[in-house]
Amino acid sequence: MHTTLAQTPDWMWAKSSGSVSNDYSNAVCIDADGNVYTTGTFQGATISFGSYVLQNTSEGFLDFFIAKYDPQGNVLWAVSDGGAKDDYAYGICVDVEGNVFITGHFNSPSLTIATSTLTNISTSVNAPDIFTGKYDPNGVALWARSGNAGATNEAAFTSGIGSDASGNVYITGSYGYGSDISFDGNTLQSFGSYDMFLVKYDTDGNVQWANRMGGSNNDDARAIHVDTNGNTYITGSFISTADFGGVTLVSTNPAYQEIFVAKYDSSGNTVWANYALVPYAGNYASGTGITSDPSGSVYLTGYFQYSLSFGNDTLSNAGNRGLFLAKYDSDGTPLWGRSPGGTGNDVGAGMCTEPNGNVLLTGYFESSFLNFGGFPAINSNVGYNDAFVARYDPDGTALGAVSIGGPDHEYAMGVAAGSDGGIYSTGYFASYSLNFSGTVLTNTGSHDTFLGKLSSDALNSVRDDTGITDVQLYPNPAQEHINVLSEGRTEIRVYDLASRKILERHFTNLTTIDVSALPAGLYVYELMRKGILTKGKFIRE
């Protein structure tokens, strides 16, 4: 680990939790009152959330936690569960009554949640079974259910959870090595190395239906979203061919992972399924996050290797993994795709829609910077992962982006939108400290968790403390020149990333600056007008 971090803008508050070992926050959600919930795992003897100290049932192995915060970042409660081995929580959601659901998988021989004792029937090490648990609004465990794979070296993994307006809960994930999987007597067969499942429980934990998806190769369901009507959307990857309840997808790149997206109604019937076109052999790609808007349009994120097409948009990547954002209409037709570029390993990990229809995207990147439509996210130590949060409108126009990072690795895994306009991001960090607009989080072990609340203005394309919305800098990225439009007399200063001032100018209303002689890269500008300082960045291509 290292010592300092670049400060990130406009964070309203930030909290961390950790032990002397590895601790991970994997997902976040918000209830109707604006309370925030996170879930993840911890390895040390104890982990603290505010005044709540959670004890690990088997120090050195992973237990899972749930923590609830109010909108101001105060911890309302925190609970944990676990067994004798590594147990993981990966997904969390909350219903309209404030009940909390989590899902994950457990390696322990048994796992007790409330009065339910779940048994892992595998006789092999690291062959987990699945659990789903329900907790009341005060953190009291109510019930738990399991999904059991075979009894030898078979394994099952869950990746996400969602609930509908009636309190039903849905989970998805994968199971493999030729094993069937059973959810309370509902058995799904396996037809390949790994297949996928989608299961619906009612609010009391009774299985309503269970679906199997996949083909003869490795197929992986990575994310789920449930809308208020109980329609379920999933994404992930498949190889060669995959069956989704009578809709068969055939890969254009048969030997490699290809992205799928599928929609099911509340009864488990397939509404549609589609894939993203991989134009060249040797590519691999996967969806890792998904959401929808009130019109039924679907958004997904993930990663791809070389090239990827959504409708008329073909994305290219110069690194090992490039991240993407894509939109499909309510019938499953791809409308557009976006990628912020990059030359390293960059991944979109989570997403959600805001009440106004804008889309929030989070993840992590190894590249020196990502260009979200002219809004750069800057890596503070190239070669290590920094986290990011970005916003797009429904037409695919980027509205803003921020990065979180330092000299070691940081990962943002989930994002949620509050009714007050606040944006919540959670994940984990390895750097010695993280600076969230002056709130410094200190790492106590190998990896600690973080939860931060970002102001809505931090991701607005036009920001001005006086409410003036006429400041514009364009084009961005630029090759020959930039135009700066600002009503009234304004001073502009431009700096390189070493903080060397390379230009200073006063102008009224409009100025054009020749940047053709500048080396390609990222530059910082400051605009001063009427005593108000506005900062931004532009890219010289």
Residue pairs with C-beta under 8 A, 6 or more apart in sequence:
1 408
1 430
1 431
1 432
1 443
2 381
2 406
2 407
2 408
2 431
2 432
3 407
3 432
3 433
4 406
4 407
4 432
4 433
4 435
5 380
5 405
5 406
5 407
5 431
5 433
5 434
5 435
6 378
6 380
6 403
6 405
6 406
6 435
7 435
7 436
7 437
7 438
8 402
8 403
8 404
8 435
8 436
8 437
9 402
9 437
9 458
10 402
10 437
10 454
10 455
10 457
10 458
11 436
11 437
11 439
11 452
11 453
11 454
11 455
11 458
12 422
12 437
12 453
12 454
12 455
13 72
13 73
13 436
13 439
13 452
13 453
14 73
14 434
14 436
14 439
14 441
14 450
14 451
14 452
14 453
15 49
15 69
15 73
15 75
15 441
15 450
15 451
15 452
16 429
16 434
16 441
16 442
16 443
16 448
16 449
16 450
16 451
17 23
17 25
17 42
17 47
17 48
17 49
17 67
17 448
17 449
18 42
18 44
18 47
18 443
18 444
18 445
18 447
18 448
18 449
19 42
19 43
19 44
19 45
19 46
19 47
19 56
19 444
19 445
20 44
20 45
20 444
20 445
21 42
21 43
21 44
21 60
21 445
21 446
22 41
22 42
22 43
22 62
22 445
22 446
22 447
23 40
23 41
23 42
23 43
23 44
23 47
23 428
23 445
23 447
23 448
23 449
24 40
24 41
24 42
24 413
24 428
24 447
24 449
25 38
25 39
25 40
25 413
25 414
25 426
25 427
25 428
25 449
25 450
25 451
26 39
26 40
26 41
26 88
26 89
26 90
26 91
26 413
26 414
26 426
27 38
27 39
27 40
27 89
27 90
27 91
27 92
27 160
27 350
27 413
27 414
27 426
28 36
28 37
28 38
28 92
28 350
28 414
28 415
28 416
28 424
28 425
28 426
28 451
29 36
29 37
29 92
29 93
29 94
29 416
30 36
30 37
30 94
30 416
30 417
30 418
30 419
30 424
31 37
31 94
31 98
32 96
32 98
32 419
33 98
34 70
34 71
34 418
34 419
34 420
35 68
35 69
35 70
35 71
35 76
35 98
36 68
36 69
36 70
36 71
36 416
36 418
36 424
36 451
36 453
37 66
37 67
37 68
37 69
37 92
37 94
37 100
38 66
38 67
38 69
38 92
38 414
38 426
38 449
38 451
39 64
39 65
39 66
39 67
39 89
39 90
39 91
39 92
39 102
39 104
40 64
40 65
40 89
40 426
40 428
40 449
41 62
41 63
41 64
41 65
41 86
41 87
41 88
41 89
42 54
42 56
42 62
42 63
42 64
42 65
42 80
43 56
43 59
43 60
43 61
43 62
44 56
44 59
44 445
45 55
45 56
45 59
46 53
46 54
46 55
46 56
47 53
47 54
47 56
47 65
47 80
48 54
49 65
49 67
49 75
49 78
50 74
50 75
50 78
51 75
52 67
52 75
52 77
52 78
54 63
54 65
54 78
54 79
54 80
55 80
56 63
56 80
56 82
57 63
57 81
57 82
57 83
57 84
58 82
58 83
58 84
58 85
58 108
61 82
61 84
61 85
61 86
61 87
62 82
62 86
62 87
62 88
63 80
63 81
63 82
63 87
64 80
64 81
64 82
64 87
64 88
64 89
64 102
64 104
65 78
65 79
65 80
65 89
66 78
66 79
66 80
66 89
66 92
66 100
66 102
66 135
66 139
67 75
67 77
67 78
68 75
68 76
68 77
68 78
68 100
68 139
69 75
69 76
69 451
70 76
71 418
71 420
71 422
71 453
73 451
73 453
77 138
77 139
78 139
79 135
79 139
79 141
81 87
81 111
81 112
81 113
81 133
81 141
82 106
82 108
82 111
83 106
83 107
83 108
83 109
83 110
83 111
83 112
84 108
84 109
85 106
85 107
85 108
85 109
86 106
86 107
86 108
87 104
87 105
87 106
87 107
87 108
87 111
87 131
88 104
88 105
88 106
88 128
89 102
89 103
89 104
90 103
90 104
90 105
90 158
90 159
90 160
91 102
91 103
91 104
91 158
91 159
91 160
91 161
91 171
91 224
92 100
92 101
92 102
92 161
93 100
93 101
93 161
93 162
93 163
93 169
93 226
94 100
94 101
94 163
95 101
95 163
95 167
95 169
95 203
96 165
96 167
97 137
97 167
98 136
98 137
99 134
99 135
99 136
99 137
99 142
99 167
99 203
100 134
100 135
100 136
100 137
100 139
101 132
101 133
101 134
101 135
101 161
101 163
101 169
102 132
102 133
102 135
102 161
103 130
103 131
103 132
103 133
103 158
103 160
103 161
103 171
103 173
104 130
104 131
104 158
105 128
105 129
105 130
105 131
105 156
105 157
105 158
105 173
106 118
106 120
106 128
106 129
106 130
106 131
107 120
107 125
107 126
107 127
107 128
108 120
109 119
109 120
110 117
110 118
110 119
110 120
111 117
111 118
111 120
111 131
111 144
111 146
112 118
113 131
113 133
113 141
113 143
113 144
114 133
114 140
114 141
114 142
114 143
114 144
115 143
116 143
116 144
116 145
118 129
118 131
118 144
118 145
118 146
119 146
119 148
120 127
120 128
120 129
120 148
121 129
121 148
121 149
121 150
121 151
122 128
122 129
122 149
122 150
122 151
122 152
122 153
122 154
122 155
123 151
123 152
124 152
124 153
124 154
126 155
127 149
127 152
127 153
127 154
127 155
128 155
128 156
128 157
129 146
129 147
129 148
129 149
129 156
130 146
130 147
130 148
130 156
130 157
130 158
130 171
130 173
130 181
131 144
131 145
131 146
131 147
131 158
132 144
132 145
132 146
132 147
132 158
132 161
132 169
132 171
132 201
132 205
133 141
133 143
133 144
133 145
134 141
134 142
134 143
134 144
134 169
134 203
134 205
135 141
135 142
136 142
143 204
143 205
144 205
145 183
145 184
145 201
145 205
145 207
146 183
147 156
147 158
147 171
147 173
147 175
147 181
147 182
147 183
147 197
147 199
148 156
148 181
148 182
149 155
149 156
149 175
149 176
149 177
149 179
149 180
149 181
150 177
150 178
150 179
150 180
152 179
153 177
154 175
154 176
154 177
154 178
154 179
155 175
155 176
155 177
155 179
156 173
156 174
156 175
156 176
156 179
156 181
157 173
157 174
157 175
158 171
158 172
158 173
159 172
159 173
159 174
159 221
159 222
159 223
159 224
159 236
160 171
160 172
160 173
160 221
160 222
160 223
160 224
160 234
161 169
161 170
161 171
161 224
162 169
162 170
162 224
162 225
162 226
162 232
163 169
163 170
163 226
164 170
164 226
164 227
164 228
164 229
164 230
164 266
165 228
165 229
165 230
166 203
166 230
167 202
167 203
168 200
168 201
168 202
168 203
168 208
168 230
168 266
169 200
169 201
169 203
170 198
170 199
170 200
170 201
170 224
170 226
170 232
171 197
171 198
171 199
171 201
171 224
172 196
172 197
172 198
172 199
172 221
172 223
172 224
172 234
173 196
173 197
173 221
174 194
174 195
174 196
174 197
174 219
174 220
174 221
174 236
175 181
175 188
175 190
175 194
175 195
175 196
175 197
176 190
176 192
176 193
176 194
176 195
176 218
177 190
177 193
177 194
178 190
178 192
178 193
179 190
180 187
180 188
180 189
180 190
181 187
181 188
181 190
181 197
182 188
183 197
183 199
183 207
183 210
184 206
184 207
185 207
186 199
186 207
186 209
186 210
188 195
188 197
188 210
188 211
188 212
189 212
190 212
191 214
191 215
191 216
192 214
192 215
192 216
192 217
192 218
192 219
193 216
193 217
193 218
194 214
194 217
194 218
194 219
194 220
195 212
195 213
195 214
195 219
196 212
196 213
196 214
196 219
196 220
196 221
196 234
196 236
197 210
197 211
197 212
197 213
197 221
198 210
198 211
198 213
198 221
198 224
198 232
198 234
198 264
198 268
199 207
199 209
199 210
199 211
200 207
200 208
200 209
200 210
200 232
200 266
200 268
201 207
201 208
202 208
208 268
209 267
209 268
210 268
211 245
211 264
211 268
213 219
213 221
213 242
213 243
213 244
213 245
213 262
214 238
214 242
214 243
215 238
215 239
215 240
215 241
215 242
215 243
216 240
216 241
217 238
217 239
217 240
218 239
218 257
219 236
219 237
219 238
219 239
219 242
220 236
220 237
220 238
220 257
220 286
221 234
221 235
221 236
222 235
222 236
222 237
222 286
222 287
222 288
222 289
222 302
223 234
223 235
223 236
223 287
223 288
223 289
223 290
223 300
224 232
224 233
224 234
224 290
225 232
225 233
225 234
225 290
225 291
225 292
225 298
226 232
226 233
227 233
227 292
227 296
229 266
230 265
230 266
231 263
231 264
231 265
231 266
231 271
231 292
231 296
232 263
232 264
232 265
232 266
233 261
233 262
233 263
233 264
233 290
233 291
233 292
233 298
234 261
234 262
234 264
234 290
235 259
235 260
235 261
235 262
235 287
235 288
235 289
235 290
235 300
235 302
236 259
236 260
236 286
236 287
236 288
237 257
237 258
237 259
237 260
237 284
237 285
237 286
237 287
238 249
238 251
238 257
238 258
238 260
238 275
239 251
239 254
239 255
239 256
239 257
239 258
240 250
240 251
240 254
240 255
241 248
241 249
241 250
241 251
242 248
242 249
242 260
244 260
244 262
244 270
244 273
245 264
245 268
245 269
245 270
246 270
247 262
247 270
247 272
247 273
249 260
249 273
249 274
249 275
251 258
251 275
251 278
252 258
252 275
252 277
252 278
252 279
253 278
253 280
253 281
253 282
253 283
255 281
256 278
256 281
256 282
256 283
256 284
257 284
257 285
257 286
258 275
258 276
258 278
258 285
259 275
259 276
259 278
259 285
259 286
259 287
259 300
259 302
259 304
259 308
260 273
260 274
260 275
260 287
261 273
261 274
261 275
261 276
261 287
261 290
261 298
261 300
261 328
261 332
262 270
262 272
262 273
262 274
263 270
263 271
263 272
263 273
263 298
263 332
264 270
264 271
265 271
271 332
272 331
272 332
273 332
274 328
274 332
274 333
274 334
276 285
276 287
276 304
276 308
276 309
276 310
276 326
276 334
276 337
277 308
277 309
277 310
278 285
278 304
278 307
278 308
278 309
279 307
279 308
279 309
279 314
280 306
280 307
282 305
282 306
283 304
283 305
283 306
283 307
283 308
284 304
284 305
285 302
285 303
285 304
285 305
285 308
286 302
286 303
287 300
287 301
287 302
288 301
288 302
288 303
288 347
288 348
288 349
288 350
288 363
289 300
289 301
289 302
289 348
289 349
289 350
289 351
289 361
289 363
290 298
290 299
290 300
290 301
290 351
291 298
291 299
291 300
291 351
291 352
291 353
291 359
292 298
292 299
292 353
293 299
293 353
293 357
293 359
293 394
294 357
295 330
296 329
296 330
297 327
297 328
297 329
297 330
297 335
297 394
298 327
298 328
298 329
298 330
298 332
299 325
299 326
299 327
299 328
299 351
299 353
299 359
300 325
300 326
300 328
300 351
301 323
301 324
301 325
301 326
301 348
301 349
301 350
301 351
301 361
301 363
302 323
302 324
302 347
302 348
303 321
303 322
303 323
303 324
303 346
303 347
303 348
304 315
304 317
304 321
304 322
304 324
305 317
305 320
305 321
305 322
306 316
306 317
307 314
307 315
307 316
307 317
308 314
308 315
308 317
308 324
308 337
308 339
309 315
309 337
310 324
310 326
310 327
310 334
310 335
310 336
310 337
311 333
311 334
311 335
311 336
311 337
312 336
313 336
313 337
313 338
314 337
315 322
315 324
315 337
315 338
315 339
316 322
316 339
317 339
317 341
317 342
318 341
318 342
318 343
319 342
319 343
319 344
319 345
319 346
319 366
319 367
320 344
320 345
321 344
321 345
321 346
321 347
322 339
322 341
322 342
322 346
323 339
323 340
323 342
323 346
323 347
323 348
323 363
323 365
323 370
324 337
324 338
324 339
324 348
325 337
325 338
325 339
325 348
325 351
325 359
325 361
325 392
325 396
326 334
326 336
326 337
326 338
327 334
327 335
327 336
327 337
327 394
327 396
328 334
328 335
329 335
336 395
336 396
337 396
338 373
338 392
338 396
338 398
340 346
340 370
340 371
340 372
340 373
340 377
340 390
340 401
341 367
341 370
341 371
342 365
342 366
342 367
342 369
342 370
343 367
343 368
344 365
344 366
344 367
344 368
344 382
344 383
345 365
345 366
345 385
346 363
346 364
346 365
346 366
346 367
346 370
347 363
347 364
347 365
348 361
348 362
348 363
349 362
349 363
349 364
349 411
349 412
349 413
349 414
349 427
350 361
350 362
350 363
350 412
350 413
350 414
350 415
351 359
351 360
351 361
351 362
351 415
352 359
352 360
352 415
352 416
352 417
353 359
353 360
353 417
354 360
354 391
354 417
355 417
355 419
357 393
357 394
358 391
358 392
358 393
358 394
358 399
359 391
359 392
359 393
359 394
360 389
360 390
360 391
360 415
360 417
360 423
360 459
361 389
361 390
361 391
361 392
361 415
362 387
362 388
362 389
362 390
362 412
362 413
362 414
362 415
362 425
362 427
363 387
363 388
363 412
364 385
364 386
364 387
364 388
364 409
364 410
364 411
364 412
364 427
365 377
365 379
365 385
365 386
365 388
365 403
366 379
366 382
366 383
366 384
366 385
367 379
367 382
368 378
368 379
368 382
368 522
369 376
369 377
369 378
369 379
369 522
369 539
370 376
370 377
370 388
370 401
371 477
371 539
372 390
372 392
372 398
372 400
372 401
373 392
373 397
373 398
374 398
374 475
374 476
374 477
374 538
374 539
375 390
375 398
375 399
375 400
375 401
375 461
375 537
376 401
376 522
376 537
376 538
376 539
377 386
377 388
377 390
377 401
377 402
377 403
378 386
378 403
378 497
378 522
378 537
379 386
379 403
379 405
380 386
380 403
380 405
380 406
380 407
381 405
381 406
381 407
381 408
384 405
384 407
384 408
384 409
384 410
385 405
385 409
385 410
385 411
386 403
386 404
386 405
386 406
386 410
387 403
387 404
387 405
387 410
387 411
387 412
387 425
387 427
387 429
388 401
388 402
388 403
388 404
388 412
389 401
389 402
389 404
389 412
389 415
389 423
389 425
389 454
389 459
390 398
390 400
390 401
390 402
390 459
391 398
391 399
391 400
391 401
391 423
391 459
392 398
392 399
393 399
398 461
399 459
399 460
399 461
400 458
400 459
400 460
400 461
401 459
402 454
402 458
402 459
404 410
404 412
404 425
404 429
404 434
404 436
404 450
404 452
405 431
405 434
406 429
406 431
406 432
406 433
406 434
407 431
408 429
408 430
408 431
408 432
409 429
409 430
409 431
410 427
410 428
410 429
410 430
410 431
410 434
411 427
411 428
411 429
412 425
412 426
412 427
413 426
413 427
413 428
414 425
414 426
414 427
415 423
415 424
415 425
415 426
416 423
416 424
417 423
417 424
418 424
418 453
421 455
421 456
422 453
422 454
422 455
422 456
423 453
423 454
423 455
423 456
423 458
423 459
424 451
424 452
424 453
424 454
425 451
425 452
425 454
426 449
426 450
426 451
426 452
427 449
427 450
428 447
428 448
428 449
428 450
429 441
429 443
429 447
429 448
429 450
430 443
430 446
430 447
431 443
432 442
432 443
433 440
433 441
433 442
433 443
434 440
434 441
434 443
434 450
435 441
436 452
441 448
441 450
457 463
462 469
462 471
462 472
463 534
464 471
464 532
464 534
465 532
466 530
466 532
468 487
470 485
470 486
470 487
471 485
471 486
471 527
471 529
471 534
472 483
472 484
472 485
472 486
473 482
473 483
473 484
473 485
473 525
473 536
473 538
474 482
474 483
474 485
475 482
475 483
476 482
476 538
476 539
477 538
477 539
477 540
477 541
478 515
478 538
478 539
478 540
478 541
479 515
479 516
479 540
479 541
480 514
480 515
480 516
481 512
481 513
481 514
481 515
481 516
482 512
482 513
482 515
482 538
483 510
483 511
483 512
483 513
484 490
484 492
484 507
484 510
484 511
484 512
484 513
484 527
485 509
485 510
486 507
486 509
486 510
486 527
486 529
487 509
488 508
488 509
488 529
488 530
489 506
489 507
489 508
489 529
490 506
490 507
490 508
490 527
490 528
490 529
491 504
491 505
491 506
491 527
491 528
491 529
492 503
492 504
492 505
492 507
492 511
492 513
492 525
492 526
492 527
492 528
493 501
493 503
493 504
493 525
493 526
493 528
494 501
494 502
494 503
494 504
494 513
494 523
494 524
494 525
495 501
495 502
495 523
495 524
495 525
495 526
496 502
496 521
496 523
496 524
497 521
497 522
497 523
497 524
502 518
502 523
503 513
505 511
505 513
515 523
515 540
518 540
519 540
520 540
520 541
521 539
521 540
522 537
522 538
522 539
522 540
523 537
523 538
523 539
523 540
524 535
524 536
524 537
525 535
525 536
525 537
525 538
526 533
526 534
526 535
527 533
527 534
527 535
527 536
528 534
